[in-house]
Amino acid sequence: MDTTLQDPLVGQVLDGRYRVEARIAVGGMATVYRAVDTRLDRVLALKVMHPTLATDATFVERFIREAKSVARLDHPNVVQVFDQGAEGAYVYLAMEYIAGCTLRDVLRERGALRPRAALDILEPVLAALGAAHRAGFVHRDMKPENVLIGDDGRVKVADFGLVRAVDTVTSTTGSVLGTVSYLAPEQIESGTADPRVDVYACGVVLHEMLTGAKPHDGDSPAVVLYKHLHEDVPPPSAAVPEMAYELDELVAAATARNPEIRPHDAVALLARARETREALSADQLDAVPPQALAAEHDGAEDRTSVIPRALTMPRPLPVDEDEGEDGRPAGAFPSDGIDRTSRLAAPPPAPPRSRLSRPRRGPLAIVVAVLLLLGVGTGVWYINSGQFTKVPPLLSKSEAQARDRLDDAGLDVGKVKHAYSDTVERGKVISTDPGVGDRIRKNDSVSLTVSDGPDTVKLPDVSGYRLDRARSLLEDEGLEPGMVTRAFNDEEAEGFVISTKPGSGTTVRAGSAVALVVSKGSPVDVPDVTGDDLDDAKAELTDAGLEVEVADEQVESEYDSGQVARQTPEPGGRAAEGDTVTLTVSKGPRMIEVPDVVGDSVDDARQTLEDAGFEVDEDRGLLGLFGDTVKEQSVDAGDTAPEGSTIKITIR
């Protein structure tokens, strides 16, 4: 079933420019569409934040930060961002469209890759991240979903939505944003996010490419997070015995749980990767991996999520009976542990651990810790869950449907207000307060904003008004005066509006541009005054209702000095009454030296004189009927004559 048919944005034009053609992918914070930039006529990717998050200033700030961050990165392996904007409930980024697939698609289809292919993908990814690290940014959410592979083989890194400055450290309380399977230990434990968290994630991705499976798995995100904190990433050769030990060392270096012994950024890891490639033989690089595909899963660990940091602590945590800021007990966290922010107080971060030195934990202690972690958190959440619920999905539902859903959820309908919308159909819900998915006490009310459809205006009749007045009338109606064209008209005087496009009475959207056709008055046929004396020409044009202007420069022409050589507009053209005709005065014809053609044949003499700029007339008389030689010429050779004048030749 094609779910894009149900997407309200498909087929719409966003911000008057981007025509949405199809939905490509849906993520935790945004949906990506294929669209066409109607101004530049190019295909691009449109990343649109989920409307439910558009009211959250934190998410909007992160979204805009992505645009600004990537705009600063000029690198062939980074997906470009062309534009950022918002329309109504939709906040979007216009990005480079890469026709192809993601690395996740490749891994799903093929499983493990040959080492050469894995390094061919890893190296451009590290080059892109290296550019980001050297520019002062950390990606923080590297995973196969964010590695795009074009049909032409180009590899590009996408989704800098969680990008953060290198010198920024997340608070050690609260929650972590990221994808469970690729979070570095320090990212989980203390919120630290420097370039080494991207290095760790790339090590996990490399392990997945070489083996076809993630290094850590579990029945829940909590188990996966626990393993990242307390277990080393196993060497790829544990799954693929024939794997070269140099690749084991590369994965081990990138995924060291102690960040101090990892490569300090992606540039350093890229150097290690290239050294590894050089150390491998052709047979080792092209070794065929096992054909088993990566283990199937529900994809929960692949989503960018809000992860309670307390979920990673290997001991039970105290429950504070006082409510937090959102009305939830401070010790409570949701049972799924994926998409909600925990209010558990996080203990101080543990000191860095290395592979060479880490405390041993007995199996029983680990099991008890995980059970306590999941049991205590789930129990507290369950006790309080009866007091709260979530605002159900209401966007794009009719008001009646929204009321029914609220009633089913045990919630009341608060205020219902109406607003215009260019993107949401009339009678459907645009937004709610609290927002969809927000936590709310049962029996509380939810206010609805319902669409009245686009704000429309009936175009007023402004014909017969002066242009400035017509513009004011359009602006008073919420319309934008657009392009002005002028045309002759026998009914409207010059400067008055003849018509509009669209025509008067048409219903258009508020803010639409309206083109105006303005009269140039009745047309006047421009008389031909070339060759006339200047004074006579002026009088004739003035009598026709035209203004006259004389050009400063005079020109040589076939006309005598003082006569009009040329005029603009040209004779026979049309002008409006009061238009200006420019006259250029002749300073007489150009004088040309006459060549000597006596004694030449008739054909040669004619050619010579015409090439010099003269007309030619033949005088044969009775004696020259059968002759072919020029005996005389009307202007002696060496004398000058006006250009274009006629030279008579006598033939005998």
C-alpha positions in Angstrom: 0.0 0.0 0.0 1.4 3.4 -0.9 1.2 5.5 2.2 2.2 8.6 0.4 -1.3 8.8 -0.9 -2.4 9.6 2.6 0.2 12.2 3.2 -1.4 15.7 3.1 1.8 17.4 1.8 2.2 15.3 -1.3 1.0 17.3 -4.3 1.2 20.6 -2.3 3.4 23.5 -3.1 5.3 24.5 0.1 6.1 28.2 0.6 5.0 29.0 -3.0 8.1 27.3 -4.4 8.6 23.6 -3.5 6.2 21.2 -5.2 6.1 18.0 -3.1 6.1 14.9 -5.3 6.6 11.9 -3.1 7.5 10.8 0.4 11.0 9.2 0.7 11.4 8.4 4.4 10.0 9.1 7.8 12.3 9.7 10.8 11.9 10.5 14.5 11.8 14.2 14.0 11.1 14.8 10.3 9.8 13.4 7.0 11.8 13.6 3.8 10.1 14.2 0.5 11.2 14.4 -3.1 10.2 17.8 -4.4 10.8 20.2 -7.3 12.1 23.7 -6.9 9.7 25.5 -9.3 11.9 28.6 -9.5 15.1 26.8 -10.5 13.4 23.7 -12.0 15.5 21.2 -10.1 14.7 18.1 -8.1 15.7 18.3 -4.4 14.9 16.6 -1.1 12.6 18.4 1.3 13.1 17.6 5.0 9.9 18.7 6.8 9.8 18.6 10.6 6.8 16.8 12.0 4.1 19.5 12.7 3.8 18.2 16.3 7.4 19.2 16.9 7.2 22.6 15.1 5.8 24.2 18.2 8.7 23.0 20.3 11.3 25.8 20.3 14.1 23.3 21.1 13.4 21.1 18.1 13.0 24.1 15.7 16.3 25.5 17.0 18.0 22.2 16.3 16.4 22.1 12.8 17.7 25.5 11.9 21.1 24.8 13.4 21.4 21.9 11.0 20.8 24.2 8.0 23.4 26.7 9.3 25.9 24.1 10.2 25.8 22.2 6.9 25.9 25.5 5.0 29.3 26.1 6.5 30.6 22.7 5.2 31.7 22.8 1.6 32.6 19.1 1.1 31.7 16.7 -1.7 30.7 14.0 0.8 28.3 16.2 2.8 24.7 16.5 1.6 24.2 20.2 0.7 21.4 22.3 2.3 20.1 24.9 -0.2 17.4 26.7 1.8 15.5 26.8 5.1 12.1 28.2 5.8 8.7 27.7 7.3 5.1 27.8 6.2 2.3 27.4 8.7 2.9 24.3 10.8 5.7 23.1 8.4 9.3 23.9 9.1 11.6 22.6 6.3 15.0 22.3 4.9 15.6 22.2 1.1 18.5 19.8 0.5 20.5 18.1 -2.2 18.6 15.1 -3.6 20.7 11.9 -3.9 19.2 9.3 -6.2 20.2 6.0 -4.7 19.9 4.2 -1.3 21.2 4.3 2.2 23.9 2.1 3.7 21.1 0.5 5.8 19.4 -0.6 2.6 22.6 -2.2 1.4 23.1 -4.0 4.7 19.5 -5.3 4.7 19.9 -6.6 1.2 23.4 -8.0 1.2 24.4 -8.5 4.9 28.2 -8.3 5.4 30.3 -6.5 2.8 33.8 -7.3 1.5 36.5 -5.4 3.4 37.3 -3.4 0.3 33.7 -2.3 -0.1 33.4 -1.5 3.7 36.5 0.7 3.5 35.3 2.3 0.2 32.2 3.5 2.2 34.0 4.3 5.5 36.7 6.5 4.0 34.4 9.2 2.4 32.2 9.1 5.5 35.3 9.9 7.6 36.3 12.6 5.2 32.9 14.3 5.6 33.0 14.0 9.4 36.6 15.2 9.4 35.6 18.3 7.6 32.8 18.8 10.2 35.2 18.2 13.1 37.8 20.6 11.8 35.0 23.2 11.3 34.0 22.8 14.9 31.0 20.4 14.7 30.1 17.0 16.0 27.5 15.0 14.1 26.3 12.9 17.2 24.0 10.6 15.2 26.2 8.6 12.8 24.5 5.4 11.6 23.9 3.5 8.3 20.6 5.4 7.8 22.6 8.7 7.5 25.0 7.4 4.9 23.6 7.9 1.4 25.0 6.0 -1.6 24.2 7.5 -4.9 23.4 5.6 -8.1 26.7 7.0 -9.4 28.6 5.5 -6.4 29.1 8.8 -4.5 28.9 8.5 -0.7 27.5 11.3 1.3 26.7 12.0 5.0 23.3 13.4 5.8 21.2 14.5 8.7 23.2 16.9 10.8 20.1 17.5 12.9 21.8 16.7 16.2 25.0 18.6 15.3 26.7 20.4 18.2 29.7 22.6 18.6 32.9 20.6 19.4 33.5 22.5 22.7 29.9 21.9 23.8 29.2 19.3 26.5 25.7 18.2 27.2 24.5 18.5 30.8 25.1 15.4 32.9 21.4 15.4 33.9 18.3 14.9 31.8 18.4 12.9 28.6 20.5 12.0 25.6 19.5 12.4 22.0 20.8 9.7 19.6 20.4 6.2 18.3 20.8 3.5 20.8 23.0 1.1 18.8 25.7 3.8 18.0 26.0 5.8 21.2 29.5 6.1 22.8 29.8 5.2 26.5 30.6 8.7 27.5 27.7 10.0 25.5 25.4 7.7 27.5 27.0 8.2 30.8 27.7 11.9 31.0 26.4 13.5 27.9 29.9 14.3 26.6 29.8 14.9 22.8 33.2 15.7 21.2 34.5 14.3 17.9 35.3 11.0 19.5 31.6 10.0 19.8 31.5 10.1 16.0 34.6 8.0 15.9 33.0 5.4 18.1 29.8 5.4 16.0 31.9 4.9 12.8 33.6 2.0 14.5 30.3 0.4 15.2 29.2 1.0 11.6 32.4 -0.6 10.3 31.8 -3.6 12.5 28.3 -3.9 11.1 29.5 -3.6 7.5 32.2 -6.3 8.1 29.9 -8.8 9.9 26.4 -7.9 8.8 25.2 -7.4 12.4 25.5 -4.9 15.2 28.1 -5.6 17.9 25.6 -5.3 20.7 22.0 -6.5 20.7 19.4 -7.1 23.3 15.7 -7.5 24.1 15.4 -3.8 25.0 17.2 -0.5 24.5 18.3 -0.7 28.1 20.2 -3.9 27.5 22.0 -2.4 24.5 22.9 0.7 26.4 24.2 -1.4 29.3 26.5 -3.4 26.9 27.9 -0.2 25.3 28.9 0.9 28.8 30.3 -2.4 30.2 31.3 -4.6 27.2 33.9 -4.1 24.5 32.8 -4.3 20.9 33.8 -7.8 19.8 36.3 -8.1 17.1 34.8 -8.7 13.6 36.8 -12.0 13.4 34.7 -13.4 16.2 31.8 -13.5 13.6 34.0 -13.9 10.5 37.0 -16.1 11.4 38.9 -15.4 8.2 38.8 -11.6 8.9 42.3 -10.0 8.9 43.5 -9.0 12.3 44.3 -5.4 11.0 40.6 -4.9 10.6 40.0 -6.1 14.2 42.5 -3.6 15.4 40.9 -0.8 13.4 37.5 -1.6 14.9 39.0 -1.9 18.4 40.7 1.5 18.1 37.6 3.3 17.0 35.3 1.6 19.6 37.5 1.8 22.7 35.3 2.4 25.6 37.8 4.8 27.1 37.7 7.8 24.7 41.2 8.8 25.6 42.6 5.9 23.6 40.4 6.4 20.5 41.6 8.4 17.5 40.9 12.0 18.5 38.7 12.8 15.5 37.5 11.5 12.1 40.7 12.8 10.3 42.9 10.6 12.6 40.6 7.6 12.1 40.7 8.2 8.3 44.5 8.0 8.5 44.3 4.7 10.4 41.8 3.3 7.9 44.1 4.1 5.0 47.0 2.5 6.8 44.9 -0.6 7.3 43.9 -0.7 3.6 47.6 -0.5 2.6 48.5 -3.3 5.0 46.0 -5.7 3.5 46.6 -7.9 0.5 44.2 -8.0 -2.5 42.9 -11.3 -1.3 42.2 -10.0 2.2 40.4 -6.9 0.8 38.2 -9.0 -1.5 37.5 -11.8 0.9 33.9 -12.9 0.5 32.0 -12.6 3.8 29.3 -15.0 5.0 26.1 -14.6 3.1 23.9 -14.5 6.1 22.0 -11.2 6.3 22.0 -9.1 9.4 19.6 -10.2 12.1 16.1 -9.0 11.7 14.8 -6.6 14.3 12.0 -4.1 14.7 14.2 -1.1 14.0 13.8 0.5 17.5 17.5 0.7 17.9 17.9 2.5 14.5 15.7 5.4 15.4 17.0 8.7 16.7 15.4 8.9 20.2 15.2 10.8 23.4 17.0 8.4 25.7 16.8 8.7 29.5 20.4 8.7 30.7 19.3 7.0 33.9 18.3 4.0 31.8 22.0 3.3 31.5 22.9 3.2 35.2 23.7 -0.3 36.5 22.0 0.2 39.9 18.5 1.1 41.2 17.8 4.8 41.5 16.0 6.6 44.3 12.5 7.8 43.6 11.6 11.3 44.5 8.0 11.6 45.4 7.8 15.2 44.4 6.5 15.9 41.0 8.7 17.3 38.2 8.0 20.3 36.0 5.7 18.3 33.8 3.5 17.0 36.6 5.2 13.6 36.6 7.1 12.2 39.6 10.8 13.0 39.4 11.8 9.3 39.4 9.4 8.1 36.8 10.3 7.1 33.2 8.3 5.4 30.5 8.4 1.7 30.1 9.5 1.7 26.5 12.6 3.9 27.3 12.9 5.2 23.7 11.1 8.4 22.9 10.5 10.2 26.2 12.8 12.3 28.4 13.6 10.8 31.8 13.3 12.8 35.0 15.6 10.4 36.9 18.5 12.1 38.5 21.7 10.8 37.0 24.6 10.0 39.3 28.0 11.6 38.7 29.9 10.2 35.7 32.2 7.3 36.3 35.9 7.8 35.7 37.2 6.7 32.2 37.8 3.0 31.8 40.1 1.4 29.3 40.3 -2.1 27.9 43.3 -2.8 30.1 41.6 -1.8 33.4 37.9 -2.3 34.2 36.2 -3.8 37.3 34.9 -7.3 36.9 31.2 -7.7 37.6 29.7 -11.1 38.5 26.9 -12.3 36.2 24.4 -12.2 39.1 25.2 -8.6 39.9 24.7 -7.6 36.3 21.4 -9.4 36.1 20.1 -7.9 39.4 21.2 -4.4 38.3 19.3 -4.7 34.9 16.2 -6.2 36.6 16.2 -3.5 39.2 16.7 -0.8 36.6 13.9 -2.0 34.4 11.6 -3.1 37.3 11.9 0.0 39.5 11.5 2.4 36.6 8.6 0.5 35.1 6.9 0.1 38.4 7.0 3.8 39.3 5.7 4.7 35.8 2.9 2.2 36.1 1.8 3.5 39.4 1.4 7.0 38.0 0.2 6.1 34.5 -3.4 6.1 35.7 -3.3 9.9 36.3 -2.0 10.8 32.9 -2.5 10.1 29.2 -1.3 11.6 25.9 -3.0 13.9 23.5 -4.1 11.5 20.7 -3.3 12.2 17.0 -5.7 14.8 15.8 -4.0 16.8 13.0 -5.9 16.8 9.7 -8.9 15.2 11.4 -12.3 16.8 11.1 -13.6 18.6 14.2 -16.1 15.8 14.8 -13.4 13.1 14.5 -11.2 15.1 16.9 -14.0 15.3 19.5 -14.6 11.6 19.3 -10.9 10.8 19.7 -10.6 13.1 22.7 -13.7 11.6 24.3 -12.3 8.1 23.8 -9.0 9.2 25.5 -11.0 10.6 28.5 -10.2 14.2 27.6 -12.5 17.2 27.2 -12.7 19.6 24.3 -11.5 23.1 25.3 -11.7 26.2 23.2 -12.3 25.7 19.4 -10.9 28.5 17.3 -10.6 28.9 13.6 -7.7 30.0 11.4 -6.9 30.2 7.7 -4.5 27.6 6.3 -3.0 27.2 2.8 -2.1 23.6 3.5 -4.8 22.1 5.7 -8.3 21.4 4.2 -11.2 23.5 5.5 -12.8 21.9 8.6 -9.7 19.9 9.5 -7.6 20.3 12.7 -4.4 22.5 12.2 -3.1 22.3 15.8 -3.9 21.5 19.3 -3.0 22.9 22.7 -1.4 20.9 24.4 0.3 19.4 21.3 -0.3 16.0 19.9 1.6 13.4 21.9 2.0 15.7 24.9 1.5 14.3 28.4 -1.7 15.5 30.0 -3.8 14.6 33.1 -6.9 12.7 32.3 -10.1 14.7 32.2 -8.1 17.8 31.2 -9.2 19.7 28.1 -7.5 20.1 24.8 -8.1 23.2 22.6 -8.4 22.8 18.9 -7.6 25.1 16.0 -9.7 24.2 12.9 -8.9 25.3 9.4 -11.1 27.7 7.5 -9.1 26.8 4.4 -7.1 29.4 2.5 -7.8 33.1 3.2 -9.5 34.2 0.0 -10.4 37.6 -1.4 -12.8 38.6 -4.2 -10.7 40.8 -6.6 -12.2 44.3 -6.7 -12.9 46.1 -10.0 -10.2 48.8 -10.3 -10.6 49.6 -13.9 -11.1 53.3 -14.6 -9.0 54.3 -11.6 -5.6 56.0 -11.8 -2.7 53.5 -11.2 -1.8 54.8 -7.8 -5.4 54.6 -6.5 -5.9 51.2 -8.0 -2.8 50.0 -6.1 -4.2 51.3 -2.9 -7.5 49.6 -3.4 -5.8 46.2 -4.0 -3.6 46.6 -0.9 -6.7 47.5 1.2 -8.1 44.1 0.2 -4.9 42.2 1.2 -3.7 41.8 -2.3 -0.3 42.6 -3.8 -0.1 45.0 -6.8 1.9 43.1 -9.4 3.5 43.7 -12.8 2.2 46.7 -14.8 1.9 46.6 -18.6 0.7 49.5 -20.8 -1.5 49.3 -23.8 -3.3 51.8 -26.1 -6.9 52.3 -25.3 -9.5 54.6 -26.9 -11.8 54.6 -23.8 -9.4 55.2 -20.8 -7.1 58.2 -20.6 -3.4 57.7 -20.2 -2.4 56.4 -16.7 -5.8 54.9 -15.9 -6.3 51.1 -15.4 -7.9 49.2 -18.2 -8.1 45.7 -16.6 -6.5 43.3 -14.2 -5.2 39.7 -14.4 -7.0 37.8 -12.9 -10.1 39.7 -13.8 -12.3 41.5 -11.3 -14.7 39.4 -9.3 -12.3 36.4 -9.3 -11.7 34.8 -5.9 -8.0 34.5 -5.1 -5.9 33.8 -2.1 -5.0 36.7 0.2 -1.6 38.1 -0.7 -1.8 37.1 -4.3 -0.2 39.3 -6.9 -2.5 41.1 -9.3 -1.2 42.2 -12.7 -2.4 45.6 -14.0 -3.0 46.8 -17.6 -2.7 50.6 -17.8 -3.8 52.8 -20.7 -1.4 54.7 -22.8 -4.3 56.6 -24.3 -5.5 56.7 -27.9 -2.8 55.7 -30.4 -1.3 58.4 -32.7 0.1 57.4 -36.1 3.7 58.8 -36.3 4.1 60.9 -39.5 7.1 60.6 -41.8 9.2 63.7 -41.5 12.5 62.4 -42.8 14.0 64.7 -45.5 11.9 67.6 -44.2 13.5 70.8 -43.0 13.8 70.7 -39.3 11.3 73.5 -38.6 8.7 71.9 -40.9 9.2 68.5 -39.2 8.6 70.0 -35.7 5.4 71.7 -36.8 4.0 68.5 -38.3 4.7 66.4 -35.2 3.4 69.0 -32.8 0.1 69.2 -34.8 -0.2 65.4 -34.4 -0.1 65.7 -30.6 3.5 64.6 -30.1 6.5 66.1 -28.4 9.7 66.7 -30.3 13.3 66.3 -29.2 16.3 67.0 -31.4 19.4 64.8 -31.0 22.6 66.7 -30.2 24.7 64.8 -32.8 24.2 65.4 -36.5 24.9 62.6 -39.0 26.0 62.4 -42.6 23.1 61.2 -44.8 21.7 61.4 -48.3 19.7 64.4 -47.2 20.9 68.0 -47.4 22.3 69.7 -44.4 19.6 70.9 -42.0 17.1 68.3 -43.1 15.8 65.4 -40.9 18.1 62.3 -41.5 16.1 59.9 -39.3 13.4 59.8 -36.6 12.5 57.6 -33.6 9.9 56.0 -33.5 10.1 55.3 -37.2 7.5 56.5 -39.6 4.2 54.6 -39.6 4.6 53.5 -36.0 2.1 54.1 -33.2 2.7 56.3 -30.2 0.5 57.7 -27.4 -0.5 61.3 -27.4 2.2 63.3 -25.7 4.9 60.8 -26.5 8.3 62.1 -27.7 9.7 61.7 -31.2 13.5 62.2 -31.4 14.8 63.8 -34.6 18.4 63.4 -35.9 19.5 66.2 -38.3 21.6 65.7 -41.4 24.8 67.5 -41.9 24.7 66.5 -45.6 25.9 63.5 -47.5 29.4 62.1 -47.1 31.7 63.3 -50.0 33.6 60.5 -51.7 36.5 60.7 -54.2 35.3 59.6 -57.6 37.5 56.8 -59.1 38.9 56.9 -62.7 36.9 54.5 -64.9 37.7 55.9 -68.4 39.0 53.2 -70.7 37.5 50.4 -68.6 34.9 48.0 -69.9 31.3 48.8 -69.0 31.0 46.0 -66.5 34.3 46.9 -64.7 33.5 50.6 -64.6 30.0 49.9 -63.1 31.5 47.6 -60.4 34.2 50.1 -59.4 31.8 53.0 -59.1 29.1 51.0 -57.1 31.8 49.7 -54.8 32.8 53.3 -54.1 29.2 54.2 -53.1 27.8 55.7 -56.3 24.8 54.9 -58.5 25.7 54.4 -62.2 23.9 55.7 -65.4 25.0 54.6 -68.9 24.9 57.0 -71.9 25.5 55.0 -75.1 23.9 57.1 -77.8 23.9 55.9 -81.4 27.6 55.4 -81.5 27.7 53.3 -78.3 25.1 50.8 -79.1 27.7 48.2 -80.0 30.6 49.6 -77.9 31.9 48.3 -74.6 34.5 50.9 -73.5 34.0 54.0 -71.2 35.0 57.2 -73.0 33.9 59.8 -70.5 32.5 60.1 -66.9 30.3 62.9 -65.6 32.5 63.7 -62.6 36.2 63.8 -63.3 38.4 61.3 -61.6 39.8 62.7 -58.3 36.9 65.1 -57.7 34.4 64.4 -54.9 30.7 63.7 -55.1 28.0 63.0 -52.5 27.8 59.4 -51.4 24.8 57.8 -53.2 24.8 60.3 -56.1 24.8 59.2 -59.7 27.8 59.1 -62.0 27.0 59.0 -65.7 29.4 57.1 -68.0 29.5 57.6 -71.8 30.2 54.5 -73.9 31.6 54.4 -77.4 
